[in-house]
Amino acid sequence: MRNTIFTCLFAATMVLASVTAVGAAEKGPLWLHPDTVALPTDILGPFVRLDDGRILAADKTGVHASSDEGKTWESWPLETGMEFGVSNERALLYTRDGVLILACMNTAEKVWKWNSAIHDADPGTTLPTYALRSLDQGRTWEKPIKLHDEWSGAVRNMIQTADGRVVFTAMRLLAKPGRHSVLTYSSIDDGASWKPSNVIDLGGQGHHGGATEATTIELKDGRLWKLIRTNLGVFWQAWSEDGIYWRTLAASTIPASSAPGQLLRLKSGRMVLLWNRPYPEGETTFPLSGGDKEWSEVPVSNHRWELSIAFSDDEGVTWSDATVIARQKNVWLAYPYLFERVPGEIWLTTMQGGVRVAFQEADFL
C-alpha cells in the first residue's frame, strides 16, 4: 500500500514558533520499533565488509575491525602523517579492487567565524574535505588528499557504480550571502585522484541555509540520484549521468525535516531510505526555527524526535508507508548510517541520539 505522504508537498500547515532547544525540555523515554534488536557494538560506523569477512569502521578514535560480526573489535590508530581529526560526518567504502577509501572533514583544521551582523561567514572560516585511502585494509593510509578548503558541513555517503566509478557527497559553504551548497567528488582510479562535480546552489541565507547534506544512489538505468536536505519542507533531488555533472534538479515529493536522509541499495534490489519527517507521526504541526537569515532564510522544521524508514521497489518513484523506527521526545535522533550486514539484515546507527539497532528488511515490508 502506497502512502499519500509522498504525493504532495509539505503544506504550510505548520505554525511559526520558537523551536524547543534540545536538552531544555525533559527527555522522553527512547522507543524502538519492536522488530529491532540491539547491535552488539556501540561503534557509530559507517561499516564495510572486507574480503576476509571482517567488518571494519574508521572514526576519530582510529580503525576498528571485527572478525565475529561486531561482538569484539581490534582497534589501531589511523595515522596520516599530519594533524588530522576524522569528522563524525564521514563515508567509508571498500572497493571491488580491495581499496579502502575514507572521506571526511579534518576537524584539526576547523575554524568557524560566523558573523551574525551580516549573516555570513568571515574570511578564514574553514573545515576542509579530504579523501584518504588504504591499500592494506586500513593498517596504513596514504597521504590525505585535500579536495577543498571551504567549510563543509557533512559527507554523507559514498558508492561505487557498476562501471567502477567511486562517488561521494560533499558540501561547500558559499558567501554573499552565506549559505551552503552541495556537490559530489568522483574517482575512476579507486580514490587516487578526484574530480569535483558542479555545485548545486539553491540560494538562501544562514548558517544552516541553502542546500546541505545530500545522499546519493545509483539507479538501475545507470544514472545517479541525489536527495538533498533543504529548509523547504521536502528533499530536493538531482540526477546525473556520470557523477560529474548534475544538470537535472527538482523538488521531490518526500516531506522532510531540515535533517539529512540516507539511501541504501539492498541486496534484494530495493532502496531503503532513513530520514526525519517534518512533524511527529499523527501530527500536522511542529514548532519552527529560523526565518531570520541567521539559521535560515525561511522558517523551518527541525523535527528529529522520530526517525522513519521506507522502501521503494521502483527506483524511488513510489515508496512504502513510512514507519517510525525510533522515537524519543526532546531528543534528536538523526544522521543515520546504514549497513547491510548480510542480505536482508540492516544495521542502523545514528550520530545524533545514539541509536544502535539491527532489523530485518522483511519485517518492515
C-alpha distance (Angstrom), angle and dihedral (degrees) to the residues before:
residue distance angle dihedral
M1 . . .
R2 3.80 . .
N3 3.76 120.7 .
T4 3.78 123.0 -131.7
I5 3.80 90.7 -138.5
F6 3.79 86.4 86.6
T7 3.81 95.7 50.9
C8 3.77 101.7 65.8
L9 3.76 137.7 42.8
F10 3.76 121.8 -104.4
A11 3.81 99.5 -82.9
A12 3.78 124.5 -138.8
T13 3.80 93.1 -104.5
M14 3.76 95.4 117.2
V15 3.80 118.1 102.1
L16 3.78 122.0 -129.3
A17 3.80 112.8 -111.9
S18 3.75 140.6 135.3
V19 3.78 113.2 -79.7
T20 3.79 114.8 -117.0
A21 3.78 108.7 -113.9
V22 3.79 113.8 -118.2
G23 3.78 107.6 -106.4
A24 3.81 94.2 20.3
A25 3.80 92.3 91.4
E26 3.77 128.3 50.8
K27 3.78 112.1 -83.1
G28 3.76 118.1 -121.9
P29 3.80 124.3 -138.2
L30 3.80 118.0 -80.8
W31 3.80 110.8 -106.3
L32 3.79 118.9 -163.9
H33 3.78 125.5 -171.1
P34 3.83 108.9 -96.0
D35 3.81 90.6 -124.3
T36 3.81 91.0 64.2
V37 3.80 127.2 87.8
A38 3.79 129.8 -160.8
L39 3.79 117.6 -94.5
P40 3.81 118.1 -118.0
T41 3.82 89.4 -124.2
D42 3.79 139.9 49.4
I43 3.82 93.4 -149.7
L44 3.81 110.2 127.1
G45 3.80 98.7 -142.9
P46 2.95 145.4 162.8
F47 3.81 92.6 -144.2
V48 3.80 134.8 -156.0
R49 3.79 133.8 -171.5
L50 3.83 115.9 -123.9
D51 3.80 127.0 -147.2
D52 3.80 91.5 -104.0
G53 3.80 91.5 55.6
R54 3.80 98.6 -103.7
I55 3.81 121.8 133.6
L56 3.81 113.2 -129.4
A57 3.79 135.7 -166.3
A58 3.80 132.5 177.0
D59 3.80 124.0 -157.2
K60 3.79 143.7 148.1
T61 3.80 90.8 -68.1
G62 3.81 95.8 52.1
V63 3.79 139.7 -94.7
H64 3.80 122.8 -33.8
A65 3.81 128.3 -165.9
S66 3.79 130.0 -177.0
S67 3.80 127.7 -163.5
D68 3.81 94.7 -176.0
E69 3.83 102.9 56.4
G70 3.78 96.2 -88.2
K71 3.81 101.5 -45.6
T72 3.81 94.6 112.2
W73 3.78 131.7 12.4
E74 3.78 139.2 -155.2
S75 3.80 111.8 -146.8
W76 3.79 135.1 -167.3
P77 3.82 137.3 167.8
L78 3.79 121.4 -81.8
E79 3.79 100.1 -132.6
T80 3.80 119.5 -168.4
G81 3.83 103.4 167.1
M82 3.82 90.5 -113.5
E83 3.77 138.9 65.8
F84 3.75 101.2 -75.5
G85 3.79 137.7 164.9
V86 3.79 119.9 -173.1
S87 3.79 110.6 -135.6
N88 3.80 122.8 -129.6
E89 3.80 87.8 -121.9
R90 3.80 101.0 72.1
A91 3.80 145.9 127.4
L92 3.79 131.3 -136.8
L93 3.80 130.5 -165.9
Y94 3.80 135.9 177.1
T95 3.78 106.5 -155.7
R96 3.77 126.7 -141.2
D97 3.82 88.3 -106.7
G98 3.80 92.9 55.2
V99 3.83 101.0 -100.9
L100 3.80 117.3 140.3
I101 3.82 112.8 -144.6
L102 3.80 126.5 -170.3
A103 3.81 122.8 -172.3
C104 3.80 120.5 -170.8
M105 3.77 145.9 123.0
N106 3.81 120.7 -86.3
T107 3.80 105.4 -120.2
A108 3.82 90.3 -169.6
E109 3.82 87.4 72.7
K110 3.79 96.2 44.1
V111 3.82 115.1 137.4
W112 3.82 118.3 165.8
K113 3.82 117.4 -171.8
W114 3.78 108.7 165.8
N115 3.80 114.5 175.3
S116 3.80 109.5 -150.5
A117 3.80 91.8 -170.8
I118 3.80 91.5 67.4
H119 3.84 99.6 20.4
D120 3.78 90.6 -123.4
A121 3.78 140.5 100.4
D122 3.79 118.7 -95.7
P123 3.82 120.4 -127.9
G124 3.78 112.6 -78.7
T125 3.80 95.4 43.3
T126 3.79 105.3 138.0
L127 3.79 143.6 158.2
P128 3.82 105.4 162.4
T129 3.78 124.6 -148.4
Y130 3.80 118.6 -131.3
A131 3.77 139.2 -178.3
L132 3.81 120.8 -149.0
R133 3.76 129.9 -175.1
S134 3.77 137.7 -164.8
L135 3.79 126.2 -159.3
D136 3.81 94.7 -167.7
Q137 3.81 103.1 54.7
G138 3.78 96.0 -87.0
R139 3.82 100.5 -47.4
T140 3.80 93.1 113.4
W141 3.77 131.4 11.5
E142 3.78 133.7 -148.9
K143 3.80 119.8 -124.7
P144 3.82 109.7 -68.8
I145 3.80 114.7 -104.5
K146 3.81 112.8 -134.3
L147 3.79 110.7 -141.4
H148 3.80 100.9 -179.2
D149 3.81 139.4 -12.6
E150 3.80 99.2 -142.5
W151 3.79 120.1 105.5
S152 3.80 110.3 -81.6
G153 3.78 117.4 -166.7
A154 3.80 99.6 -162.6
V155 3.77 149.7 -9.6
R156 3.79 105.1 -148.9
N157 3.79 109.9 178.6
M158 3.80 146.5 -14.4
I159 3.80 129.5 -148.7
Q160 3.79 139.1 -177.8
T161 3.79 113.6 -137.3
A162 3.79 126.6 -139.3
D163 3.82 90.4 -97.5
G164 3.83 92.2 51.7
R165 3.81 100.7 -101.6
V166 3.81 114.5 144.0
V167 3.81 114.8 -142.5
F168 3.79 130.8 179.2
T169 3.79 134.0 177.6
A170 3.80 123.3 -116.0
M171 3.80 142.0 166.0
R172 3.78 136.7 -134.2
L173 3.82 127.5 -161.6
L174 3.81 113.4 -129.6
A175 3.80 128.8 -160.7
K176 3.80 141.3 -140.0
P177 2.98 89.5 61.2
G178 3.79 105.6 22.6
R179 3.81 110.3 -122.5
H180 3.79 141.7 130.5
S181 3.78 130.6 -103.3
V182 3.80 133.6 -172.6
L183 3.79 134.0 -133.7
T184 3.77 139.9 157.6
Y185 3.78 132.7 -125.7
S186 3.79 119.7 -145.1
S187 3.80 134.6 -167.3
I188 3.80 131.5 -167.5
D189 3.83 93.9 -172.2
D190 3.82 102.8 58.5
G191 3.79 94.3 -90.2
A192 3.81 99.8 -47.4
S193 3.81 89.0 119.2
W194 3.79 134.7 9.8
K195 3.79 139.2 -151.7
P196 3.82 122.4 -157.1
S197 3.78 122.2 -134.4
N198 3.76 125.8 -135.6
V199 3.80 113.9 -74.1
I200 3.82 118.1 -105.9
D201 3.80 108.0 -142.4
L202 3.81 118.5 -178.4
G203 3.79 93.2 177.3
G204 3.77 123.0 -128.9
Q205 3.79 132.2 123.8
G206 3.78 138.6 -110.6
H207 3.79 140.5 71.3
H208 3.82 86.8 -79.7
G209 3.79 94.8 31.5
G210 3.77 130.3 117.6
A211 3.81 128.3 20.1
T212 3.80 117.0 -21.3
E213 3.81 147.7 165.9
A214 3.79 104.4 10.0
T215 3.79 128.3 -171.3
T216 3.79 123.0 -154.0
I217 3.81 138.6 -162.7
E218 3.79 136.9 179.0
L219 3.80 115.4 -111.1
K220 3.79 121.0 -140.9
D221 3.81 90.4 -109.1
G222 3.81 89.8 60.6
R223 3.79 98.2 -104.0
L224 3.79 122.1 123.5
W225 3.79 118.6 -124.8
K226 3.78 123.8 -158.8
L227 3.82 130.8 -165.2
I228 3.82 112.9 -157.7
R229 3.80 128.7 -158.7
T230 3.81 110.9 -124.2
N231 3.79 140.1 167.0
L232 3.81 90.1 -121.9
G233 3.81 100.5 91.8
V234 3.81 96.0 -103.4
F235 3.77 138.8 56.8
W236 3.77 113.4 -97.2
Q237 3.78 116.0 -138.6
A238 3.79 136.0 -148.8
W239 3.80 135.0 -174.4
S240 3.79 132.0 -150.0
E241 3.79 132.3 -172.7
D242 3.81 93.5 -154.1
G243 3.82 110.7 10.8
I244 3.80 90.3 -107.1
Y245 3.80 103.5 78.8
W246 3.80 123.1 39.6
R247 3.80 103.0 -167.2
T248 3.79 102.9 154.3
L249 3.80 117.5 68.3
A250 3.81 133.0 167.3
A251 3.78 144.0 145.9
S252 3.79 113.3 -87.9
T253 3.79 122.9 -138.7
I254 3.81 93.3 -123.1
P255 3.82 111.0 111.6
A256 3.80 108.6 -136.5
S257 3.76 140.3 174.2
S258 3.79 118.1 -126.5
A259 3.80 90.2 -83.1
P260 3.80 134.4 98.7
G261 3.78 126.2 -92.6
Q262 3.78 127.1 -149.8
L263 3.81 125.6 -140.4
L264 3.80 125.9 -162.2
R265 3.79 133.1 178.2
L266 3.79 108.3 -136.6
K267 3.80 126.4 -147.5
S268 3.81 87.3 -109.6
G269 3.80 88.5 63.7
R270 3.80 93.4 -111.3
M271 3.76 124.4 124.9
V272 3.79 119.7 -128.2
L273 3.81 124.2 -160.4
L274 3.82 126.2 -164.2
W275 3.80 116.6 -169.2
N276 3.81 148.7 132.4
R277 3.79 116.8 -96.1
P278 3.84 117.8 -141.9
Y279 3.79 96.1 -106.3
P280 3.81 138.3 13.0
E281 3.78 118.4 -76.1
G282 3.79 110.4 -83.0
E283 3.81 92.6 18.0
T284 3.80 130.2 101.8
T285 3.80 99.7 -162.9
F286 3.79 140.0 49.5
P287 3.84 129.5 174.3
L288 3.78 111.8 -89.5
S289 3.80 130.7 -139.8
G290 3.77 133.2 -164.8
G291 3.77 124.4 29.3
D292 3.80 91.3 134.6
K293 3.84 99.0 88.3
E294 3.78 87.5 -112.2
W295 3.81 100.0 87.5
S296 3.79 93.3 9.8
E297 3.76 141.4 -25.5
V298 3.82 93.2 -113.6
P299 3.81 131.0 38.6
V300 3.78 108.9 -94.9
S301 3.78 141.9 -174.4
N302 3.79 115.4 -114.2
H303 3.78 92.7 -177.0
R304 3.81 107.8 158.8
W305 3.79 101.9 149.2
E306 3.80 90.3 105.3
L307 3.79 131.9 44.5
S308 3.80 115.6 -155.8
I309 3.80 134.9 -162.2
A310 3.81 132.9 -155.8
F311 3.81 136.7 168.9
S312 3.80 133.3 -143.9
D313 3.80 128.1 -156.4
D314 3.81 95.2 -179.7
E315 3.79 104.7 55.9
G316 3.79 97.1 -86.9
V317 3.81 97.3 -50.2
T318 3.81 91.8 115.4
W319 3.78 132.2 8.2
S320 3.78 137.9 -153.8
D321 3.77 119.5 -106.7
A322 3.78 110.5 -66.5
T323 3.80 111.5 -109.0
V324 3.80 125.0 -162.8
I325 3.80 107.8 -125.8
A326 3.83 98.6 176.3
R327 3.80 133.0 18.3
Q328 3.82 135.0 178.8
K329 3.77 123.6 159.0
N330 3.81 115.9 -125.5
V331 3.82 91.5 6.8
W332 3.79 125.2 103.2
L333 3.82 111.3 -126.5
A334 3.78 101.0 -176.9
Y335 3.81 149.1 119.5
P336 3.80 97.0 63.1
Y337 3.80 126.9 -160.7
L338 3.80 120.1 -158.9
F339 3.81 130.1 -157.0
E340 3.80 127.2 173.9
R341 3.80 100.8 -144.4
V342 3.80 93.9 -174.7
P343 3.81 127.3 -7.6
G344 3.78 107.8 -62.5
E345 3.82 97.6 7.9
I346 3.79 115.2 99.9
W347 3.77 129.1 -168.5
L348 3.81 115.7 -147.9
T349 3.79 122.2 -165.8
T350 3.80 128.5 167.7
M351 3.78 130.4 -152.3
Q352 3.80 90.2 -150.5
G353 3.79 116.8 50.4
G354 3.80 97.6 12.2
V355 3.81 98.1 -109.5
R356 3.82 110.3 175.6
V357 3.81 112.3 175.5
A358 3.79 142.5 134.6
F359 3.78 126.6 -147.2
Q360 3.77 141.5 175.7
E361 3.79 118.6 -109.3
A362 3.81 90.2 -140.2
D363 3.81 92.4 58.8
F364 3.80 92.4 62.2
L365 3.81 100.2 44.2
